Amino acid sequence: MKIRAYTTADIPAMLTIWNEIVEAGDAFPQEELLDPKTGAAFFSAQSRTAVAEDDDKTLLGLYILHPNNVGRCAHIANASYAVASAARGKHIGEMLVLDSIRKARGLGFHILQFNAVVESNVHARHLYERIGFRQLGVIPRGFRLKNGRYANICPYIYEL
């Protein structure tokens, strides 16, 4: 498997992976699915967008990396990760997170912060903690699930 910067040719596969998670409604805060136009604009607006591909050039996952805020807080990065459901359990998420940490350092960020990790997303939380992220606390009922119920969110940070 290889992680590399995305190209515009990757966007259709990226949209499938990204929209699958948005549609599930239990991990990403976005509610609107991306289409080719909005997806191209969204992915190009990031500090880095990268994809994971297997030896057959099939896209298995992606991440976006960008400032978490502006001005005096712009040294803090934020990232989102998406792995195709058919490729989960193969440590692709871990490789994406580790690559994003290296790239965030290279881009001059000092901290990687995740604002809204849903408490029930135990696989992601265990991964982040194993890598060395620290949970900052719990925001009760901070995430509205697709079914209209609310779930707790757990912010995490990693000092680069």
TIVO-2410 file (N, C-alpha, C; in nm, 3 decimals):
# residues 160
REC num residu      c1      c2      c3 atome chaine
REC   1      M   0.083  -0.118   0.000     N      A
REC   1      M   0.000   0.000   0.000    CA      A
REC   1      M   0.088   0.124   0.000     C      A
REC   2      K   0.039   0.226  -0.066     N      A
REC   2      K   0.113   0.351  -0.079    CA      A
REC   2      K   0.020   0.468  -0.044     C      A
REC   3      I   0.075   0.567   0.026     N      A
REC   3      I   0.001   0.690   0.053    CA      A
REC   3      I   0.068   0.800  -0.028     C      A
REC   4      R  -0.015   0.875  -0.099     N      A
REC   4      R   0.037   0.979  -0.187    CA      A
REC   4      R  -0.063   1.094  -0.194     C      A
REC   5      A  -0.016   1.207  -0.245     N      A
REC   5      A  -0.106   1.320  -0.268    CA      A
REC   5      A  -0.211   1.279  -0.372     C      A
REC   6      Y  -0.332   1.327  -0.352     N      A
REC   6      Y  -0.437   1.292  -0.447    CA      A
REC   6      Y  -0.418   1.367  -0.579     C      A
REC   7      T  -0.481   1.316  -0.683     N      A
REC   7      T  -0.489   1.386  -0.811    CA      A
REC   7      T  -0.637   1.399  -0.846     C      A
REC   8      T  -0.667   1.484  -0.941     N      A
REC   8      T  -0.808   1.501  -0.980    CA      A
REC   8      T  -0.868   1.371  -1.033     C      A
REC   9      A  -0.785   1.284  -1.088     N      A
REC   9      A  -0.835   1.155  -1.136    CA      A
REC   9      A  -0.886   1.067  -1.022     C      A
REC  10      D  -0.842   1.095  -0.899     N      A
REC  10      D  -0.883   1.016  -0.782    CA      A
REC  10      D  -1.020   1.058  -0.729     C      A
REC  11      I  -1.069   1.174  -0.767     N      A
REC  11      I  -1.187   1.230  -0.703    CA      A
REC  11      I  -1.309   1.138  -0.709     C      A
REC  12      P  -1.341   1.072  -0.818     N      A
REC  12      P  -1.460   0.984  -0.813    CA      A
REC  12      P  -1.451   0.877  -0.704     C      A
REC  13      A  -1.338   0.812  -0.690     N      A
REC  13      A  -1.323   0.710  -0.586    CA      A
REC  13      A  -1.322   0.774  -0.447     C      A
REC  14      M  -1.262   0.891  -0.435     N      A
REC  14      M  -1.261   0.962  -0.307    CA      A
REC  14      M  -1.402   0.999  -0.264     C      A
REC  15      L  -1.483   1.042  -0.358     N      A
REC  15      L  -1.622   1.078  -0.327    CA      A
REC  15      L  -1.699   0.958  -0.274     C      A
REC  16      T  -1.677   0.843  -0.333     N      A
REC  16      T  -1.745   0.721  -0.287    CA      A
REC  16      T  -1.708   0.691  -0.143     C      A
REC  17      I  -1.580   0.697  -0.112     N      A
REC  17      I  -1.533   0.667   0.024    CA      A
REC  17      I  -1.584   0.773   0.122     C      A
REC  18      W  -1.566   0.900   0.089     N      A
REC  18      W  -1.606   1.009   0.177    CA      A
REC  18      W  -1.757   1.007   0.203     C      A
REC  19      N  -1.834   0.997   0.094     N      A
REC  19      N  -1.979   1.003   0.106    CA      A
REC  19      N  -2.037   0.884   0.181     C      A
REC  20      E  -1.971   0.771   0.176     N      A
REC  20      E  -2.016   0.655   0.252    CA      A
REC  20      E  -2.018   0.688   0.402     C      A
REC  21      I  -1.917   0.759   0.448     N      A
REC  21      I  -1.909   0.794   0.590    CA      A
REC  21      I  -2.008   0.905   0.623     C      A
REC  22      V  -2.019   1.004   0.535     N      A
REC  22      V  -2.116   1.110   0.559    CA      A
REC  22      V  -2.257   1.050   0.565     C      A
REC  23      E  -2.287   0.962   0.473     N      A
REC  23      E  -2.420   0.901   0.467    CA      A
REC  23      E  -2.450   0.819   0.592     C      A
REC  24      A  -2.351   0.753   0.649     N      A
REC  24      A  -2.373   0.673   0.771    CA      A
REC  24      A  -2.416   0.763   0.887     C      A
REC  25      G  -2.366   0.886   0.891     N      A
REC  25      G  -2.412   0.982   0.989    CA      A
REC  25      G  -2.367   0.958   1.131     C      A
REC  26      D  -2.255   0.885   1.149     N      A
REC  26      D  -2.210   0.856   1.286    CA      A
REC  26      D  -2.064   0.889   1.312     C      A
REC  27      A  -2.000   0.963   1.219     N      A
REC  27      A  -1.858   0.995   1.240    CA      A
REC  27      A  -1.822   1.135   1.191     C      A
REC  28      F  -1.862   1.172   1.071     N      A
REC  28      F  -1.829   1.304   1.018    CA      A
REC  28      F  -1.942   1.402   1.050     C      A
REC  29      P  -1.908   1.527   1.081     N      A
REC  29      P  -2.013   1.625   1.109    CA      A
REC  29      P  -2.088   1.672   0.984     C      A
REC  30      Q  -2.031   1.654   0.867     N      A
REC  30      Q  -2.097   1.699   0.745    CA      A
REC  30      Q  -2.227   1.621   0.723     C      A
REC  31      E  -2.324   1.690   0.666     N      A
REC  31      E  -2.451   1.626   0.634    CA      A
REC  31      E  -2.475   1.618   0.484     C      A
REC  32      E  -2.411   1.707   0.409     N      A
REC  32      E  -2.429   1.711   0.264    CA      A
REC  32      E  -2.326   1.623   0.196     C      A
REC  33      L  -2.372   1.541   0.103     N      A
REC  33      L  -2.280   1.459   0.024    CA      A
REC  33      L  -2.206   1.549  -0.075     C      A
REC  34      L  -2.084   1.511  -0.105     N      A
REC  34      L  -2.006   1.583  -0.204    CA      A
REC  34      L  -2.037   1.529  -0.343     C      A
REC  35      D  -2.042   1.617  -0.441     N      A
REC  35      D  -2.054   1.577  -0.580    CA      A
REC  35      D  -1.922   1.611  -0.648     C      A
REC  36      P  -1.905   1.580  -0.775     N      A
REC  36      P  -1.775   1.607  -0.838    CA      A
REC  36      P  -1.729   1.752  -0.826     C      A
REC  37      K  -1.821   1.847  -0.838     N      A
REC  37      K  -1.781   1.988  -0.831    CA      A
REC  37      K  -1.747   2.029  -0.687     C      A
REC  38      T  -1.838   2.000  -0.593     N      A
REC  38      T  -1.812   2.039  -0.454    CA      A
REC  38      T  -1.695   1.960  -0.395     C      A
REC  39      G  -1.682   1.835  -0.436     N      A
REC  39      G  -1.570   1.752  -0.389    CA      A
REC  39      G  -1.437   1.805  -0.437     C      A
REC  40      A  -1.429   1.842  -0.564     N      A
REC  40      A  -1.304   1.896  -0.617    CA      A
REC  40      A  -1.265   2.022  -0.542     C      A
REC  41      A  -1.361   2.110  -0.516     N      A
REC  41      A  -1.333   2.233  -0.443    CA      A
REC  41      A  -1.291   2.203  -0.300     C      A
REC  42      F  -1.360   2.113  -0.234     N      A
REC  42      F  -1.332   2.077  -0.095    CA      A
REC  42      F  -1.192   2.017  -0.081     C      A
REC  43      F  -1.160   1.918  -0.162     N      A
REC  43      F  -1.031   1.851  -0.149    CA      A
REC  43      F  -0.915   1.943  -0.187     C      A
REC  44      S  -0.936   2.031  -0.283     N      A
REC  44      S  -0.828   2.121  -0.323    CA      A
REC  44      S  -0.805   2.233  -0.222     C      A
REC  45      A  -0.903   2.260  -0.136     N      A
REC  45      A  -0.891   2.368  -0.037    CA      A
REC  45      A  -0.811   2.328   0.086     C      A
REC  46      Q  -0.775   2.201   0.098     N      A
REC  46      Q  -0.705   2.153   0.217    CA      A
REC  46      Q  -0.555   2.184   0.209     C      A
REC  47      S  -0.488   2.187   0.322     N      A
REC  47      S  -0.342   2.199   0.323    CA      A
REC  47      S  -0.280   2.076   0.259     C      A
REC  48      R  -0.339   1.960   0.283     N      A
REC  48      R  -0.297   1.837   0.217    CA      A
REC  48      R  -0.417   1.744   0.210     C      A
REC  49      T  -0.433   1.683   0.096     N      A
REC  49      T  -0.528   1.574   0.077    CA      A
REC  49      T  -0.447   1.459   0.021     C      A
REC  50      A  -0.456   1.345   0.087     N      A
REC  50      A  -0.378   1.228   0.046    CA      A
REC  50      A  -0.469   1.107   0.036     C      A
REC  51      V  -0.427   1.012  -0.046     N      A
REC  51      V  -0.502   0.888  -0.064    CA      A
REC  51      V  -0.412   0.769  -0.035     C      A
REC  52      A  -0.476   0.660   0.005     N      A
REC  52      A  -0.407   0.532   0.022    CA      A
REC  52      A  -0.453   0.443  -0.092     C      A
REC  53      E  -0.357   0.386  -0.162     N      A
REC  53      E  -0.392   0.296  -0.273    CA      A
REC  53      E  -0.317   0.165  -0.257     C      A
REC  54      D  -0.378   0.057  -0.306     N      A
REC  54      D  -0.311  -0.072  -0.301    CA      A
REC  54      D  -0.224  -0.090  -0.425     C      A
REC  55      D  -0.164  -0.205  -0.438     N      A
REC  55      D  -0.073  -0.230  -0.550    CA      A
REC  55      D  -0.143  -0.227  -0.684     C      A
REC  56      D  -0.274  -0.248  -0.684     N      A
REC  56      D  -0.353  -0.244  -0.808    CA      A
REC  56      D  -0.406  -0.104  -0.838     C      A
REC  57      K  -0.361  -0.005  -0.760     N      A
REC  57      K  -0.402   0.136  -0.775    CA      A
REC  57      K  -0.547   0.160  -0.734     C      A
REC  58      T  -0.606   0.069  -0.656     N      A
REC  58      T  -0.740   0.088  -0.603    CA      A
REC  58      T  -0.731   0.177  -0.479     C      A
REC  59      L  -0.813   0.281  -0.472     N      A
REC  59      L  -0.812   0.369  -0.355    CA      A
REC  59      L  -0.884   0.301  -0.239     C      A
REC  60      L  -0.815   0.300  -0.124     N      A
REC  60      L  -0.867   0.235  -0.005    CA      A
REC  60      L  -0.908   0.335   0.103     C      A
REC  61      G  -0.853   0.455   0.095     N      A
REC  61      G  -0.883   0.555   0.197    CA      A
REC  61      G  -0.821   0.688   0.161     C      A
REC  62      L  -0.847   0.787   0.247     N      A
REC  62      L  -0.795   0.922   0.223    CA      A
REC  62      L  -0.793   0.999   0.353     C      A
REC  63      Y  -0.721   1.110   0.352     N      A
REC  63      Y  -0.732   1.206   0.462    CA      A
REC  63      Y  -0.720   1.346   0.409     C      A
REC  64      I  -0.776   1.437   0.490     N      A
REC  64      I  -0.760   1.580   0.465    CA      A
REC  64      I  -0.691   1.639   0.587     C      A
REC  65      L  -0.607   1.740   0.564     N      A
REC  65      L  -0.532   1.807   0.671    CA      A
REC  65      L  -0.539   1.956   0.645     C      A
REC  66      H  -0.569   2.033   0.748     N      A
REC  66      H  -0.586   2.178   0.731    CA      A
REC  66      H  -0.576   2.245   0.867     C      A
REC  67      P  -0.561   2.378   0.872     N      A
REC  67      P  -0.561   2.446   1.000    CA      A
REC  67      P  -0.694   2.426   1.072     C      A
REC  68      N  -0.686   2.409   1.203     N      A
REC  68      N  -0.806   2.392   1.284    CA      A
REC  68      N  -0.876   2.526   1.307     C      A
REC  69      N  -0.799   2.635   1.295     N      A
REC  69      N  -0.853   2.767   1.318    CA      A
REC  69      N  -0.768   2.867   1.241     C      A
REC  70      V  -0.785   2.993   1.266     N      A
REC  70      V  -0.715   3.098   1.193    CA      A
REC  70      V  -0.625   3.178   1.287     C      A
REC  71      G  -0.543   3.265   1.227     N      A
REC  71      G  -0.465   3.361   1.303    CA      A
REC  71      G  -0.377   3.298   1.409     C      A
REC  72      R  -0.397   3.339   1.534     N      A
REC  72      R  -0.313   3.295   1.644    CA      A
REC  72      R  -0.329   3.148   1.678     C      A
REC  73      C  -0.424   3.084   1.618     N      A
REC  73      C  -0.445   2.940   1.640    CA      A
REC  73      C  -0.416   2.856   1.515     C      A
REC  74      A  -0.362   2.919   1.412     N      A
REC  74      A  -0.341   2.850   1.285    CA      A
REC  74      A  -0.228   2.748   1.290     C      A
REC  75      H  -0.154   2.742   1.399     N      A
REC  75      H  -0.048   2.642   1.414    CA      A
REC  75      H  -0.104   2.506   1.458     C      A
REC  76      I  -0.233   2.502   1.483     N      A
REC  76      I  -0.300   2.377   1.522    CA      A
REC  76      I  -0.370   2.321   1.399     C      A
REC  77      A  -0.338   2.198   1.366     N      A
REC  77      A  -0.398   2.132   1.250    CA      A
REC  77      A  -0.519   2.049   1.292     C      A
REC  78      N  -0.599   2.017   1.195     N      A
REC  78      N  -0.713   1.928   1.210    CA      A
REC  78      N  -0.707   1.832   1.092     C      A
REC  79      A  -0.757   1.712   1.111     N      A
REC  79      A  -0.757   1.615   1.002    CA      A
REC  79      A  -0.882   1.528   1.011     C      A
REC  80      S  -0.920   1.473   0.898     N      A
REC  80      S  -1.028   1.374   0.890    CA      A
REC  80      S  -0.978   1.259   0.806     C      A
REC  81      Y  -1.020   1.140   0.843     N      A
REC  81      Y  -0.974   1.018   0.777    CA      A
REC  81      Y  -1.095   0.938   0.731     C      A
REC  82      A  -1.083   0.878   0.615     N      A
REC  82      A  -1.191   0.796   0.561    CA      A
REC  82      A  -1.131   0.671   0.498     C      A
REC  83      V  -1.179   0.556   0.541     N      A
REC  83      V  -1.135   0.428   0.485    CA      A
REC  83      V  -1.258   0.359   0.427     C      A
REC  84      A  -1.244   0.308   0.306     N      A
REC  84      A  -1.355   0.236   0.243    CA      A
REC  84      A  -1.397   0.120   0.332     C      A
REC  85      S  -1.527   0.099   0.345     N      A
REC  85      S  -1.576  -0.006   0.436    CA      A
REC  85      S  -1.518  -0.142   0.400     C      A
REC  86      A  -1.499  -0.170   0.272     N      A
REC  86      A  -1.445  -0.300   0.231    CA      A
REC  86      A  -1.297  -0.316   0.267     C      A
REC  87      A  -1.231  -0.207   0.302     N      A
REC  87      A  -1.087  -0.213   0.332    CA      A
REC  87      A  -1.057  -0.195   0.481     C      A
REC  88      R  -1.158  -0.187   0.563     N      A
REC  88      R  -1.135  -0.165   0.706    CA      A
REC  88      R  -1.076  -0.289   0.773     C      A
REC  89      G  -1.002  -0.266   0.881     N      A
REC  89      G  -0.939  -0.376   0.954    CA      A
REC  89      G  -0.803  -0.414   0.900     C      A
REC  90      K  -0.749  -0.336   0.807     N      A
REC  90      K  -0.620  -0.367   0.745    CA      A
REC  90      K  -0.513  -0.265   0.783     C      A
REC  91      H  -0.537  -0.186   0.886     N      A
REC  91      H  -0.444  -0.085   0.938    CA      A
REC  91      H  -0.421   0.032   0.842     C      A
REC  92      I  -0.513   0.052   0.750     N      A
REC  92      I  -0.503   0.164   0.656    CA      A
REC  92      I  -0.522   0.295   0.731     C      A
REC  93      G  -0.618   0.300   0.823     N      A
REC  93      G  -0.639   0.419   0.903    CA      A
REC  93      G  -0.514   0.458   0.979     C      A
REC  94      E  -0.446   0.360   1.037     N      A
REC  94      E  -0.322   0.389   1.110    CA      A
REC  94      E  -0.217   0.450   1.018     C      A
REC  95      M  -0.201   0.395   0.900     N      A
REC  95      M  -0.103   0.449   0.805    CA      A
REC  95      M  -0.140   0.591   0.763     C      A
REC  96      L  -0.269   0.617   0.746     N      A
REC  96      L  -0.313   0.752   0.711    CA      A
REC  96      L  -0.284   0.850   0.824     C      A
REC  97      V  -0.314   0.811   0.947     N      A
REC  97      V  -0.289   0.900   1.061    CA      A
REC  97      V  -0.139   0.929   1.073     C      A
REC  98      L  -0.056   0.825   1.065     N      A
REC  98      L   0.088   0.845   1.078    CA      A
REC  98      L   0.143   0.933   0.966     C      A
REC  99      D   0.093   0.917   0.846     N      A
REC  99      D   0.136   1.003   0.736    CA      A
REC  99      D   0.093   1.147   0.761     C      A
REC 100      S  -0.029   1.165   0.811     N      A
REC 100      S  -0.077   1.302   0.836    CA      A
REC 100      S   0.006   1.369   0.945     C      A
REC 101      I   0.052   1.294   1.043     N      A
REC 101      I   0.138   1.351   1.148    CA      A
REC 101      I   0.269   1.401   1.087     C      A
REC 102      R   0.329   1.318   1.003     N      A
REC 102      R   0.455   1.359   0.937    CA      A
REC 102      R   0.434   1.483   0.850     C      A
REC 103      K   0.326   1.483   0.774     N      A
REC 103      K   0.299   1.596   0.684    CA      A
REC 103      K   0.264   1.722   0.763     C      A
REC 104      A   0.191   1.707   0.873     N      A
REC 104      A   0.157   1.823   0.955    CA      A
REC 104      A   0.283   1.888   1.011     C      A
REC 105      R   0.376   1.806   1.057     N      A
REC 105      R   0.504   1.860   1.104    CA      A
REC 105      R   0.574   1.935   0.991     C      A
REC 106      G   0.579   1.874   0.874     N      A
REC 106      G   0.645   1.934   0.759    CA      A
REC 106      G   0.581   2.064   0.715     C      A
REC 107      L   0.452   2.079   0.740     N      A
REC 107      L   0.381   2.202   0.705    CA      A
REC 107      L   0.391   2.308   0.814     C      A
REC 108      G   0.460   2.277   0.923     N      A
REC 108      G   0.483   2.375   1.029    CA      A
REC 108      G   0.378   2.378   1.139     C      A
REC 109      F   0.286   2.282   1.139     N      A
REC 109      F   0.189   2.275   1.248    CA      A
REC 109      F   0.258   2.225   1.375     C      A
REC 110      H   0.206   2.263   1.492     N      A
REC 110      H   0.263   2.224   1.620    CA      A
REC 110      H   0.178   2.121   1.693     C      A
REC 111      I   0.051   2.119   1.661     N      A
REC 111      I  -0.045   2.031   1.728    CA      A
REC 111      I  -0.142   1.979   1.624     C      A
REC 112      L  -0.185   1.855   1.642     N      A
REC 112      L  -0.293   1.798   1.561    CA      A
REC 112      L  -0.409   1.776   1.657     C      A
REC 113      Q  -0.522   1.840   1.628     N      A
REC 113      Q  -0.638   1.835   1.717    CA      A
REC 113      Q  -0.758   1.779   1.642     C      A
REC 114      F  -0.827   1.687   1.708     N      A
REC 114      F  -0.953   1.635   1.655    CA      A
REC 114      F  -1.064   1.689   1.743     C      A
REC 115      N  -1.156   1.762   1.685     N      A
REC 115      N  -1.259   1.832   1.760    CA      A
REC 115      N  -1.378   1.744   1.798     C      A
REC 116      A  -1.410   1.648   1.715     N      A
REC 116      A  -1.539   1.581   1.730    CA      A
REC 116      A  -1.531   1.432   1.701     C      A
REC 117      V  -1.450   1.360   1.779     N      A
REC 117      V  -1.446   1.215   1.765    CA      A
REC 117      V  -1.565   1.160   1.844     C      A
REC 118      V  -1.654   1.094   1.775     N      A
REC 118      V  -1.774   1.041   1.839    CA      A
REC 118      V  -1.733   0.931   1.937     C      A
REC 119      E  -1.787   0.939   2.057     N      A
REC 119      E  -1.748   0.848   2.165    CA      A
REC 119      E  -1.762   0.701   2.125     C      A
REC 120      S  -1.863   0.669   2.046     N      A
REC 120      S  -1.887   0.530   2.006    CA      A
REC 120      S  -1.792   0.482   1.896     C      A
REC 121      N  -1.711   0.570   1.842     N      A
REC 121      N  -1.615   0.533   1.737    CA      A
REC 121      N  -1.490   0.473   1.804     C      A
REC 122      V  -1.510   0.356   1.865     N      A
REC 122      V  -1.406   0.298   1.950    CA      A
REC 122      V  -1.281   0.258   1.872     C      A
REC 123      H  -1.297   0.215   1.748     N      A
REC 123      H  -1.178   0.176   1.670    CA      A
REC 123      H  -1.088   0.295   1.647     C      A
REC 124      A  -1.145   0.408   1.608     N      A
REC 124      A  -1.065   0.529   1.587    CA      A
REC 124      A  -1.004   0.575   1.719     C      A
REC 125      R  -1.082   0.574   1.826     N      A
REC 125      R  -1.031   0.620   1.954    CA      A
REC 125      R  -0.915   0.534   2.003     C      A
REC 126      H  -0.927   0.404   1.990     N      A
REC 126      H  -0.817   0.316   2.031    CA      A
REC 126      H  -0.693   0.341   1.947     C      A
REC 127      L  -0.711   0.362   1.817     N      A
REC 127      L  -0.599   0.393   1.729    CA      A
REC 127      L  -0.531   0.522   1.774     C      A
REC 128      Y  -0.607   0.627   1.793     N      A
REC 128      Y  -0.548   0.756   1.832    CA      A
REC 128      Y  -0.472   0.742   1.963     C      A
REC 129      E  -0.530   0.673   2.059     N      A
REC 129      E  -0.465   0.658   2.189    CA      A
REC 129      E  -0.339   0.573   2.178     C      A
REC 130      R  -0.341   0.470   2.096     N      A
REC 130      R  -0.222   0.385   2.076    CA      A
REC 130      R  -0.108   0.465   2.014     C      A
REC 131      I  -0.141   0.558   1.924     N      A
REC 131      I  -0.039   0.641   1.859    CA      A
REC 131      I   0.016   0.747   1.955     C      A
REC 132      G  -0.063   0.787   2.053     N      A
REC 132      G  -0.016   0.885   2.150    CA      A
REC 132      G  -0.101   1.010   2.162     C      A
REC 133      F  -0.217   1.013   2.099     N      A
REC 133      F  -0.309   1.124   2.116    CA      A
REC 133      F  -0.363   1.122   2.259     C      A
REC 134      R  -0.391   1.239   2.313     N      A
REC 134      R  -0.452   1.252   2.445    CA      A
REC 134      R  -0.595   1.302   2.431     C      A
REC 135      Q  -0.686   1.236   2.500     N      A
REC 135      Q  -0.825   1.283   2.503    CA      A
REC 135      Q  -0.834   1.400   2.598     C      A
REC 136      L  -0.898   1.508   2.554     N      A
REC 136      L  -0.908   1.629   2.635    CA      A
REC 136      L  -1.028   1.631   2.728     C      A
REC 137      G  -1.122   1.544   2.708     N      A
REC 137      G  -1.243   1.542   2.789    CA      A
REC 137      G  -1.357   1.486   2.708     C      A
REC 138      V  -1.477   1.519   2.746     N      A
REC 138      V  -1.597   1.474   2.677    CA      A
REC 138      V  -1.692   1.592   2.664     C      A
REC 139      I  -1.748   1.609   2.547     N      A
REC 139      I  -1.852   1.710   2.526    CA      A
REC 139      I  -1.984   1.634   2.519     C      A
REC 140      P  -2.064   1.644   2.624     N      A
REC 140      P  -2.188   1.567   2.627    CA      A
REC 140      P  -2.282   1.609   2.514     C      A
REC 141      R  -2.335   1.508   2.448     N      A
REC 141      R  -2.435   1.528   2.342    CA      A
REC 141      R  -2.387   1.628   2.236     C      A
REC 142      G  -2.259   1.624   2.204     N      A
REC 142      G  -2.202   1.719   2.109    CA      A
REC 142      G  -2.218   1.682   1.963     C      A
REC 143      F  -2.264   1.562   1.934     N      A
REC 143      F  -2.276   1.516   1.795    CA      A
REC 143      F  -2.418   1.466   1.771     C      A
REC 144      R  -2.482   1.522   1.668     N      A
REC 144      R  -2.616   1.475   1.632    CA      A
REC 144      R  -2.604   1.364   1.530     C      A
REC 145      L  -2.646   1.246   1.568     N      A
REC 145      L  -2.642   1.130   1.480    CA      A
REC 145      L  -2.749   1.141   1.371     C      A
REC 146      K  -2.736   1.060   1.271     N      A
REC 146      K  -2.832   1.062   1.160    CA      A
REC 146      K  -2.975   1.034   1.206     C      A
REC 147      N  -2.988   0.953   1.309     N      A
REC 147      N  -3.122   0.919   1.358    CA      A
REC 147      N  -3.182   1.027   1.449     C      A
REC 148      G  -3.110   1.139   1.466     N      A
REC 148      G  -3.160   1.250   1.546    CA      A
REC 148      G  -3.120   1.245   1.693     C      A
REC 149      R  -3.066   1.134   1.737     N      A
REC 149      R  -3.018   1.124   1.875    CA      A
REC 149      R  -2.882   1.192   1.885     C      A
REC 150      Y  -2.841   1.217   2.008     N      A
REC 150      Y  -2.714   1.284   2.032    CA      A
REC 150      Y  -2.615   1.189   2.098     C      A
REC 151      A  -2.489   1.204   2.060     N      A
REC 151      A  -2.381   1.123   2.116    CA      A
REC 151      A  -2.274   1.217   2.171     C      A
REC 152      N  -2.201   1.169   2.268     N      A
REC 152      N  -2.089   1.245   2.322    CA      A
REC 152      N  -1.975   1.249   2.221     C      A
REC 153      I  -1.898   1.358   2.226     N      A
REC 153      I  -1.777   1.365   2.144    CA      A
REC 153      I  -1.656   1.382   2.236     C      A
REC 154      C  -1.544   1.330   2.188     N      A
REC 154      C  -1.419   1.329   2.264    CA      A
REC 154      C  -1.312   1.401   2.184     C      A
REC 155      P  -1.276   1.524   2.222     N      A
REC 155      P  -1.167   1.593   2.153    CA      A
REC 155      P  -1.033   1.527   2.188     C      A
REC 156      Y  -0.944   1.524   2.090     N      A
REC 156      Y  -0.810   1.466   2.108    CA      A
REC 156      Y  -0.705   1.563   2.057     C      A
REC 157      I  -0.586   1.556   2.117     N      A
REC 157      I  -0.472   1.632   2.063    CA      A
REC 157      I  -0.347   1.544   2.059     C      A
REC 158      Y  -0.259   1.582   1.968     N      A
REC 158      Y  -0.127   1.520   1.956    CA      A
REC 158      Y  -0.027   1.633   1.935     C      A
REC 159      E   0.070   1.643   2.023     N      A
REC 159      E   0.172   1.746   2.009    CA      A
REC 159      E   0.277   1.700   1.909     C      A
REC 160      L   0.294   1.780   1.806     N      A
REC 160      L   0.387   1.744   1.699    CA      A
REC 160      L   0.529   1.785   1.736     C      A
***
